[in-house]
Amino acid sequence: MSIILENQIVRAGIVFDQGILALDFPEDPAFTLSETVLIDLPQRSIGIIYQNAYHHVGDLPQHLGGVDIERMTNVRLTGHGAGGREITLHAPVKILRKTA
């Protein structure tokens, strides 16, 4: 595991399948413990709140529309622990609709 810095960019696989947004953290499974997933609709970006800090994860998939996002309540977070064992948790979604 790496040392987690505040406001760092986090590498994650982003997949939307069957109405579920999934984030896979291949480099550090600690991010599966994120408290909240933030979706910024105007910027089409995804971030997480982990250890009281914001971390940018990536961009929303192009095919993902507003209706799909509005239906989301949770995001699946996965990582791989010791021995390659999969860790799967869920975090609530906060949708940001307007820019300041």
Secondary structure, DSSP 8 states (H G I E B T S, - for coil): -----TT-B---EEEEETTEEEEEESS-GGGGG-SEEEEETTTTEEEEEETTEEEEEEE--TT--HHHHHH--EEEEEEE-GGG-EEEEEEEEEEE----
